[in-house]
Amino acid sequence: MAARTGFLTRALAYFGVRRIEAASDRRWTGGASPRFGSYSSETNAVSETVRAKSRALAVNNPWIANGVAAWSGNTIGAGIVPTSQHPEPETRKVLDAAFKRWCATCDLDGRTDFYGLQAGMFRGTVVDGEAFIQFVTEPDGLRLQLIPAELIDHAETRELGGGARIIAGIEFDARGRRVAYHVRPLDPSAIWESYAPPVRVSALDMVQLCRPLGPGQVRGLSWLAPILLRAGELDQLEDAALVANKVAAMHAGFLTDQNGAATGFPVDGTQIGSIMESGLEPGTLRVLPSGFDIKFSAPQQSAQLIDFAKLQLRGIAAGLGVPEYLLTGDLSNANYSSLRAGLIEFRARIEAVQFQTLVPQLLQPVWERFIVHAVLTGEIDAPDFEARMPDYFACEWIPPAQAWVDPEKDAKATAAMIASGLTSRRRAVAAQGYSVEELDAEIISDRQRETGLGLSFGPETTNA
């Protein structure tokens, strides 16, 4: 019965009507009336197809590749850094130092550090719609391994009895809580797609990162879904325009024998079949014999083509959620006001993603898992851990600083807000991507070193 249920679910997903346009090759046309069902069924039905198309587009399309890089670079940057919020200063230093040491070696594949894994997870979320990471306990400590989204067996959908079930490779208990992931073995040497039975991995050892669209959603949907069709059609438009320009650049001419009695070519050149190459030279006037006429090809060029392409790129930028200039790299029509307005809106979106998706789904679970592992293995001496667990788990995540549009004005405004009590130094320093405690310690260290060397750096002065 369970196998039959799984088969019917996959069959309906395959043959059913696609409510998400990106899963098909056309838009809603005619008398079609698009409707959207439950988030779980709609996303499960198309996530694999949309993921495959999105990967191809992100690799081959320069606009989309730039847009994805803009999201990743501005959201993750050099990395979102944790700083412990334990009430005791000495304990905070111990926790921060232990995590910093672990960051450098936490990648199971040994290719990057924790902040590189952040970037990989987030890029996977944008392109694939979701990203997975697995906690692996090795003899030398806790490690993290990125798991490709396709290895979470999408075809594994069945009832388990007692209200428990597996949906698209994710197992839920009777209360709807995630208890396990069914992961197919990873074979990095495999050239072709192959199938191996999935292995059940406890949800305690897995992290899924995806942007939630609505309640009940199980698998993620690529952020490129709203723009897949538009970007594909824009590629076709560019190809057609390129061919037209190639034809126009050939400057081909056609000789017409109006009387039908001429033999050979009336001009000099190399004859290849019925084609004459180098029939004319620059700056020459050629008199054609009687009965001959010549016409040159002049393909029609659409004067509105560039404007239309820009309109499509604006739509792609809007669908991807990035300012147009970050997608195209074109600053020709930008000014201070337009750049600032675009950046403010984009940074608001970035902050929402950082603190509503990245922190609760990925960063905080990794911090808590590391603290538990470090305490259990004795790397961190915490005899009061069980009684004060929330204090050890308390953590502030500091995103990378966003560059100021006008550094002088922004610096004066920040200083004025601190002086008037409208913000704190902690918040102002955190906005620059630093921990206020680390910054204060660096300032004290600098002052002591300068005093010991007999150096004195005062404020810059200018002559009136």
C-alpha positions in Angstrom: 0.0 0.0 0.0 2.8 2.4 0.9 4.6 1.7 -2.4 1.4 2.3 -4.3 0.8 5.6 -2.5 4.3 6.7 -3.3 3.8 5.8 -7.0 0.5 7.7 -7.3 2.1 10.7 -5.7 4.9 10.8 -8.2 2.6 10.1 -11.1 0.3 13.0 -10.2 3.3 15.2 -9.8 4.6 14.2 -13.2 1.4 14.3 -15.3 -0.4 17.0 -13.3 -0.8 20.6 -14.5 2.2 22.8 -13.6 1.1 25.8 -11.6 4.6 27.2 -11.5 5.5 28.4 -15.0 9.2 27.8 -14.6 8.6 24.0 -14.7 7.2 24.3 -18.3 8.4 26.0 -21.4 5.6 28.5 -21.9 3.5 31.0 -20.0 -0.2 30.9 -19.3 -2.0 31.8 -22.5 -5.4 31.8 -24.0 -8.2 31.2 -21.6 -6.1 29.5 -19.0 -6.7 30.7 -15.5 -3.7 30.0 -13.3 -4.3 28.8 -9.8 -2.0 27.8 -7.0 -2.6 25.0 -4.6 -0.9 24.0 -1.4 2.8 25.1 -1.1 3.9 21.5 -0.4 2.3 19.9 -3.4 3.1 22.7 -5.8 6.8 23.0 -4.9 7.3 19.2 -4.6 5.9 18.7 -8.1 8.3 21.1 -9.8 11.4 21.6 -7.6 13.6 19.1 -9.4 12.7 20.4 -12.9 13.1 24.0 -11.8 16.4 23.2 -10.1 17.9 21.7 -13.2 16.9 24.6 -15.4 18.1 27.1 -12.8 21.5 25.5 -12.6 21.9 25.6 -16.4 20.9 29.3 -16.5 23.1 30.3 -13.6 26.1 28.7 -15.4 25.4 29.9 -18.9 23.6 33.2 -18.7 25.9 36.1 -17.7 23.1 38.3 -16.3 21.8 35.5 -14.0 25.3 34.6 -12.9 25.9 38.2 -12.0 22.6 38.4 -10.1 23.3 35.3 -8.1 26.8 36.6 -7.3 25.3 39.9 -6.1 23.0 38.1 -3.7 25.8 35.9 -2.3 28.4 38.6 -2.2 26.2 41.1 -0.4 24.5 38.7 2.0 27.5 36.5 3.0 30.5 38.5 2.0 33.5 37.4 4.0 31.2 35.6 6.4 28.6 36.2 9.1 30.7 36.1 12.3 29.4 34.9 15.7 30.2 36.4 19.1 29.1 34.8 22.3 26.6 36.6 24.6 27.4 34.6 27.7 27.0 36.8 30.8 30.6 36.1 32.0 33.3 37.9 29.9 36.0 35.2 30.4 33.6 32.5 29.3 32.7 34.6 26.2 36.4 34.7 25.3 36.8 31.0 25.7 33.7 30.2 23.5 34.6 32.7 20.8 38.3 31.4 20.7 37.2 27.8 20.5 34.7 28.4 17.7 37.3 30.5 15.8 39.8 27.6 15.9 37.1 25.2 14.7 36.0 27.4 11.8 39.3 26.9 10.0 39.0 23.1 9.9 35.3 22.4 10.0 34.9 21.5 6.3 34.9 17.7 5.9 36.2 18.1 2.3 39.0 20.4 3.4 38.3 22.9 0.7 37.2 25.9 2.7 36.3 27.1 6.2 33.0 27.8 7.9 32.5 31.1 6.1 33.1 29.4 2.8 30.5 26.9 3.7 28.1 29.7 4.4 28.7 31.1 0.9 28.2 27.6 -0.6 25.0 27.0 1.3 23.6 30.3 0.4 24.4 30.1 -3.3 22.8 26.6 -3.3 19.7 28.1 -1.8 19.5 30.8 -4.4 20.1 28.6 -7.4 18.7 25.2 -6.2 16.1 26.6 -3.8 17.6 24.7 -0.9 20.9 23.5 0.5 21.8 20.8 3.0 24.6 20.3 5.4 25.4 17.2 7.5 27.1 17.1 10.9 29.8 14.4 10.8 31.7 13.3 13.9 35.3 12.4 12.9 38.1 11.1 15.2 39.6 14.6 15.1 36.4 16.4 15.9 33.1 17.7 14.5 32.9 18.4 10.7 30.4 19.8 8.3 29.7 18.3 4.8 27.7 20.0 2.1 25.1 17.6 0.6 23.8 18.3 -3.0 20.0 18.9 -3.0 19.4 16.0 -5.5 20.8 13.5 -3.0 17.8 14.0 -0.7 15.7 11.4 -2.4 12.8 13.3 -3.9 11.1 10.1 -5.0 11.0 8.8 -1.5 7.3 9.6 -0.6 5.3 7.1 1.4 3.2 6.5 4.5 4.9 4.9 7.5 1.9 4.3 9.6 0.6 5.9 12.8 0.6 9.3 11.1 4.3 9.3 10.3 5.3 9.7 6.7 8.1 10.5 4.2 7.5 13.4 1.8 10.1 14.1 -0.9 12.9 12.4 1.1 12.1 14.1 4.4 10.6 12.1 7.2 7.9 13.5 9.6 6.5 12.1 12.7 2.7 12.1 13.6 2.9 15.7 14.8 4.5 17.0 11.6 8.0 17.4 13.0 11.1 16.5 10.9 12.8 13.5 12.3 15.0 12.3 9.5 16.3 12.8 6.0 16.7 10.0 3.4 20.0 10.7 1.7 21.4 8.9 -1.2 25.2 8.1 -1.0 27.5 10.7 -2.4 29.9 9.5 -5.1 32.2 12.4 -6.3 33.7 10.1 -9.0 30.4 9.4 -10.7 30.3 10.9 -14.2 26.7 9.9 -15.0 23.6 10.1 -12.8 23.0 6.9 -11.0 20.8 5.6 -8.3 21.6 4.1 -4.9 19.2 3.4 -2.1 18.9 6.3 0.4 20.3 6.1 3.9 18.2 7.4 6.8 20.0 10.3 8.6 18.6 11.7 11.8 17.3 15.3 11.6 19.6 16.1 14.5 22.6 15.6 12.1 21.1 17.6 9.2 20.4 21.2 8.4 18.2 22.3 5.5 18.4 25.9 4.4 15.6 27.3 2.2 13.5 30.4 1.9 10.0 29.5 3.1 7.3 30.5 0.7 4.3 29.4 2.8 3.1 27.0 5.5 3.5 23.3 4.7 6.4 23.7 2.3 8.7 20.7 2.4 11.3 21.3 -0.3 12.7 24.6 -1.5 12.1 26.4 -4.8 14.8 28.1 -6.7 14.8 31.9 -6.4 15.2 32.0 -10.2 11.7 30.5 -10.8 10.0 33.8 -11.5 12.6 34.7 -14.3 13.4 31.4 -15.9 11.1 31.8 -18.9 11.9 35.5 -19.4 15.7 34.9 -19.2 15.4 32.1 -21.7 13.4 34.2 -24.1 15.9 37.0 -23.8 18.7 34.6 -24.8 16.7 33.7 -27.9 16.2 37.4 -28.7 19.9 38.1 -28.3 20.8 35.1 -30.6 18.4 36.4 -33.3 19.8 39.9 -33.1 23.3 38.5 -33.3 22.5 36.6 -36.4 20.9 39.6 -38.0 23.9 41.7 -37.3 26.2 39.1 -38.8 24.1 39.1 -42.0 24.2 42.9 -42.1 28.0 42.9 -41.7 28.5 40.6 -44.7 27.5 43.4 -47.1 26.3 40.9 -49.7 25.3 42.0 -53.2 23.1 40.3 -55.8 23.7 40.6 -59.5 20.6 40.5 -61.7 20.7 39.6 -65.4 17.8 41.5 -66.6 17.9 40.2 -70.2 18.8 36.6 -69.4 21.6 36.6 -72.1 24.7 37.5 -70.1 27.5 35.0 -69.5 30.1 35.2 -66.6 30.5 37.9 -64.1 30.7 41.6 -65.1 33.3 42.3 -62.3 36.7 40.9 -61.5 37.2 38.6 -58.5 37.5 34.9 -57.4 34.5 32.9 -58.6 33.5 29.9 -56.4 30.4 28.3 -58.0 27.8 31.0 -58.4 29.5 33.3 -55.8 32.0 36.0 -56.6 34.4 37.0 -53.7 36.2 40.3 -53.7 34.2 41.6 -56.6 34.7 45.2 -55.6 37.5 47.2 -54.0 37.2 50.3 -51.7 37.0 53.7 -53.5 36.2 52.2 -57.0 33.5 53.0 -59.4 32.3 50.2 -61.6 30.2 50.5 -64.7 28.1 47.4 -65.2 27.5 46.1 -68.7 24.1 46.6 -70.3 21.4 44.3 -68.8 23.0 43.9 -65.4 21.7 45.3 -62.1 23.1 45.0 -58.6 21.3 45.1 -55.3 22.9 45.0 -51.8 21.3 43.3 -48.9 20.1 45.7 -46.2 18.5 43.7 -43.3 16.0 45.6 -41.3 17.3 46.5 -37.8 14.8 47.0 -35.0 15.4 50.5 -33.5 13.5 49.4 -30.4 15.5 46.2 -29.8 17.9 47.7 -27.2 15.0 49.4 -25.3 13.0 46.2 -25.3 16.0 44.2 -24.1 16.5 46.7 -21.2 12.9 46.3 -20.3 13.4 42.5 -20.1 16.5 42.9 -17.9 14.5 45.2 -15.5 11.9 42.5 -15.2 14.7 39.9 -14.5 16.2 42.1 -11.9 12.9 42.7 -10.2 12.1 38.9 -10.2 15.5 38.1 -8.7 15.2 40.9 -6.2 18.4 42.9 -7.0 18.9 46.4 -8.3 19.2 46.5 -12.0 22.7 47.8 -12.1 23.9 44.8 -9.9 22.4 42.5 -12.6 23.7 44.3 -15.7 26.7 46.2 -14.4 25.4 49.3 -16.3 25.8 52.5 -14.3 25.3 54.9 -17.3 21.9 56.1 -16.1 22.6 56.0 -12.3 23.1 58.9 -10.0 23.7 59.3 -6.3 20.0 59.4 -5.4 19.0 56.4 -7.5 21.9 54.3 -6.3 21.2 55.1 -2.7 17.4 54.3 -3.1 18.2 51.0 -4.7 20.8 50.1 -2.1 18.5 50.9 0.8 15.8 48.6 -0.5 18.2 45.8 -1.4 20.0 46.0 2.0 16.6 45.7 3.7 16.0 42.5 1.8 19.5 41.2 2.7 18.9 41.9 6.4 15.6 40.0 6.3 17.3 37.0 4.7 20.2 37.1 7.1 18.2 37.2 10.3 15.0 35.4 9.3 16.5 32.6 7.3 20.2 32.2 7.7 20.5 32.7 11.4 17.6 30.4 12.6 18.0 27.7 10.0 21.8 27.4 9.6 24.0 29.6 11.8 22.4 29.2 15.2 22.0 25.3 14.9 25.7 25.1 13.9 26.8 27.2 16.9 24.7 25.1 19.3 25.9 21.8 17.9 29.5 23.0 18.2 29.1 24.1 21.8 27.5 20.8 22.8 30.2 18.8 21.1 33.0 20.9 22.6 31.6 20.5 26.1 31.1 16.8 25.8 34.6 16.2 24.5 36.2 18.4 27.1 37.5 21.0 24.7 35.5 23.6 26.7 35.4 23.3 30.5 31.8 24.0 31.4 30.7 22.2 34.7 27.6 24.4 34.8 26.6 23.7 31.2 23.5 21.7 31.9 22.1 24.3 34.3 23.0 27.3 32.2 22.6 25.9 28.6 20.7 29.0 27.3 23.7 31.2 28.4 26.1 29.1 26.4 23.8 29.1 23.4 23.3 32.8 23.4 25.1 34.3 20.4 25.0 37.5 18.3 25.7 37.1 14.6 27.4 40.0 13.0 27.0 40.3 9.2 29.7 41.8 7.0 29.7 45.6 6.8 27.9 47.2 4.0 29.9 49.9 2.3 28.8 53.5 2.9 27.4 55.4 -0.1 28.9 58.6 1.2 31.5 57.7 4.0 32.0 61.3 5.3 28.3 62.0 5.7 27.5 58.5 7.0 30.3 58.7 9.6 29.1 62.1 10.9 25.5 60.9 11.0 26.5 57.8 13.0 28.6 59.8 15.4 25.7 62.3 15.9 23.3 59.4 16.6 25.6 57.9 19.2 26.2 61.4 20.9 22.4 62.0 21.0 21.6 58.6 22.4 19.7 57.4 19.3 21.9 54.3 19.0 24.7 52.6 20.9 28.3 52.0 20.1 27.6 48.3 20.1 25.0 48.6 17.3 27.2 51.1 15.3 30.2 48.8 15.5 28.1 45.7 14.6 26.9 47.6 11.5 30.6 47.8 10.5 30.9 44.0 10.8 32.9 44.0 14.1 32.3 42.9 17.7 32.4 45.9 20.0 34.4 43.9 22.6 37.0 42.9 20.1 37.2 46.4 18.8 37.7 47.9 22.3 40.4 45.3 23.0 42.2 46.2 19.8 42.0 49.9 20.7 43.5 49.3 24.2 46.2 47.1 22.7 47.1 49.8 20.1 47.3 52.5 22.8 49.6 50.4 25.0 51.8 49.6 22.0 52.0 53.2 20.8 52.8 54.4 24.4 55.6 51.8 24.7 57.1 52.9 21.4 56.8 56.6 22.2 54.3 57.2 19.4 51.4 59.6 19.5 48.7 59.9 16.9 46.3 62.7 17.5 43.3 63.9 15.5 43.9 65.3 12.1 44.2 69.1 12.1 43.8 71.6 9.4 44.9 75.2 9.0 42.1 77.7 9.1 
